[in-house]
Amino acid sequence: MYTMAEKNVKKRNWAFVLYPESAPKDWREQLQLTGLQCAVSPLHDRDVNPTGEPKKPHYHVILTYSGPTAYNVVKALTNGKLGQTIPQPLEQVRGYYRYLTHQDNRRRPSIARRISRPSTGLTSGILWS
């Protein structure tokens, strides 16, 4: 949970986890309508917890705003309009991108080539131009 000081944070890059079972059916279109640069991972439907139990199928989403944007503004989209998890500020966009595509985890297949393009700014193989 965030403290009041953390809620006042402003960052340009944010991430959240989207669960398709609870997302609006048109969540991709809603992301497109924001005009934000974003990256959406392929569906993570084979991830397991450390206990060996399967995780709920989910997507990782990176949002990039044109300038520093307050936590509450981002939360209104992720937790409000899309009904998903609270956003997390990103310090290292490329590092999170590598994480969501499994590029540095030898136990999981790399999924970098299957990244979808729901909004402007993402081209296959390039994070943002």
GUFI-413542 format. One record per residue (C-alpha): residue in one letter; x, y, z. Coordinates in Angstrom, 1 decimal. Layout:
GUFI-413542
[r "A" [X Y Z]]
...
***
This chain:
GUFI-413542
[r "M" [0.0 0.0 0.0]]
[r "Y" [1.2 3.5 -0.7]]
[r "T" [1.8 6.2 1.9]]
[r "M" [0.6 9.7 1.3]]
[r "A" [4.1 10.8 0.2]]
[r "E" [4.2 8.0 -2.4]]
[r "K" [0.7 8.9 -3.7]]
[r "N" [2.0 12.3 -4.5]]
[r "V" [4.7 10.9 -6.7]]
[r "K" [4.8 12.0 -10.4]]
[r "K" [6.4 9.8 -13.0]]
[r "R" [6.4 9.6 -16.7]]
[r "N" [6.4 5.8 -16.9]]
[r "W" [4.0 3.5 -15.1]]
[r "A" [3.1 -0.2 -15.1]]
[r "F" [0.2 -2.3 -13.9]]
[r "V" [-1.0 -5.9 -14.2]]
[r "L" [-4.2 -6.5 -16.1]]
[r "Y" [-6.4 -9.6 -15.5]]
[r "P" [-8.6 -10.4 -18.5]]
[r "E" [-11.2 -12.1 -16.4]]
[r "S" [-12.0 -8.8 -14.7]]
[r "A" [-11.1 -6.3 -17.4]]
[r "P" [-13.6 -4.6 -19.7]]
[r "K" [-14.0 -6.5 -23.0]]
[r "D" [-12.8 -3.4 -24.9]]
[r "W" [-9.8 -2.7 -22.6]]
[r "R" [-7.4 -2.6 -25.6]]
[r "E" [-9.6 0.0 -27.4]]
[r "Q" [-9.8 2.0 -24.1]]
[r "L" [-6.0 2.1 -23.9]]
[r "Q" [-5.9 3.2 -27.6]]
[r "L" [-8.3 6.0 -26.9]]
[r "T" [-6.0 7.4 -24.2]]
[r "G" [-3.4 8.2 -26.9]]
[r "L" [-0.7 7.0 -24.5]]
[r "Q" [2.4 5.1 -25.6]]
[r "C" [2.1 1.7 -24.1]]
[r "A" [3.3 -1.9 -24.3]]
[r "V" [1.3 -4.9 -23.5]]
[r "S" [2.9 -8.3 -22.8]]
[r "P" [1.5 -11.5 -24.4]]
[r "L" [-0.9 -13.3 -22.0]]
[r "H" [1.0 -14.7 -19.1]]
[r "D" [-1.0 -17.9 -18.6]]
[r "R" [1.7 -20.3 -17.6]]
[r "D" [3.3 -18.4 -14.7]]
[r "V" [3.5 -20.2 -11.3]]
[r "N" [3.9 -19.0 -7.8]]
[r "P" [6.9 -20.2 -5.8]]
[r "T" [4.6 -22.9 -4.3]]
[r "G" [4.0 -24.3 -7.7]]
[r "E" [0.4 -23.1 -7.9]]
[r "P" [-0.5 -21.5 -11.2]]
[r "K" [-1.0 -17.7 -11.2]]
[r "K" [-4.1 -16.2 -12.7]]
[r "P" [-3.7 -15.4 -16.4]]
[r "H" [-2.6 -11.7 -16.7]]
[r "Y" [-0.9 -9.1 -18.9]]
[r "H" [1.8 -6.7 -17.9]]
[r "V" [1.2 -3.2 -19.2]]
[r "I" [3.6 -0.3 -19.5]]
[r "L" [2.1 3.2 -19.8]]
[r "T" [4.2 6.2 -20.9]]
[r "Y" [2.9 9.7 -20.5]]
[r "S" [4.3 12.8 -22.2]]
[r "G" [5.4 14.2 -18.9]]
[r "P" [5.4 13.5 -15.2]]
[r "T" [2.0 12.3 -14.2]]
[r "A" [0.6 12.0 -10.7]]
[r "Y" [-0.2 8.6 -9.2]]
[r "N" [-3.9 9.5 -8.7]]
[r "V" [-4.3 10.4 -12.4]]
[r "V" [-2.8 7.0 -13.5]]
[r "K" [-4.8 5.1 -10.8]]
[r "A" [-8.0 6.7 -12.2]]
[r "L" [-7.3 4.8 -15.5]]
[r "T" [-5.8 1.5 -14.2]]
[r "N" [-7.8 1.0 -11.0]]
[r "G" [-10.8 3.1 -12.0]]
[r "K" [-11.8 2.9 -15.7]]
[r "L" [-10.1 -0.5 -16.3]]
[r "G" [-10.8 -2.0 -12.8]]
[r "Q" [-7.4 -3.4 -12.5]]
[r "T" [-4.4 -3.3 -10.1]]
[r "I" [-3.0 0.0 -8.8]]
[r "P" [-0.2 1.4 -10.9]]
[r "Q" [3.5 1.1 -10.0]]
[r "P" [6.0 3.9 -11.0]]
[r "L" [8.8 2.7 -13.2]]
[r "E" [12.4 3.9 -12.9]]
[r "Q" [13.7 1.5 -15.5]]
[r "V" [11.3 1.0 -18.4]]
[r "R" [13.7 -1.2 -20.4]]
[r "G" [14.3 -3.3 -17.3]]
[r "Y" [10.6 -3.9 -16.8]]
[r "Y" [10.1 -4.5 -20.5]]
[r "R" [12.8 -7.2 -20.3]]
[r "Y" [11.1 -8.6 -17.2]]
[r "L" [7.6 -8.8 -18.9]]
[r "T" [9.1 -10.5 -22.0]]
[r "H" [11.1 -13.0 -19.9]]
[r "Q" [14.3 -12.0 -21.7]]
[r "D" [16.5 -12.5 -18.6]]
[r "N" [14.8 -15.6 -17.2]]
[r "R" [16.3 -18.8 -18.7]]
[r "R" [13.5 -20.9 -17.2]]
[r "R" [10.9 -19.1 -19.2]]
[r "P" [10.7 -18.7 -22.9]]
[r "S" [11.4 -15.2 -24.2]]
[r "I" [8.2 -13.7 -25.5]]
[r "A" [9.7 -10.4 -26.8]]
[r "R" [8.7 -11.1 -30.4]]
[r "R" [5.0 -11.5 -29.5]]
[r "I" [4.5 -8.1 -27.9]]
[r "S" [1.3 -6.5 -29.1]]
[r "R" [0.7 -2.9 -30.2]]
[r "P" [-2.4 -1.6 -28.5]]
[r "S" [-1.5 2.1 -28.8]]
[r "T" [0.9 4.5 -30.4]]
[r "G" [4.7 4.3 -30.0]]
[r "L" [5.5 0.6 -29.9]]
[r "T" [7.1 -1.1 -32.8]]
[r "S" [8.1 -4.7 -32.8]]
[r "G" [11.6 -5.1 -31.3]]
[r "I" [11.9 -1.4 -30.3]]
[r "L" [10.5 -0.2 -27.0]]
[r "W" [9.7 3.4 -28.1]]
[r "S" [11.0 5.5 -30.9]]
***
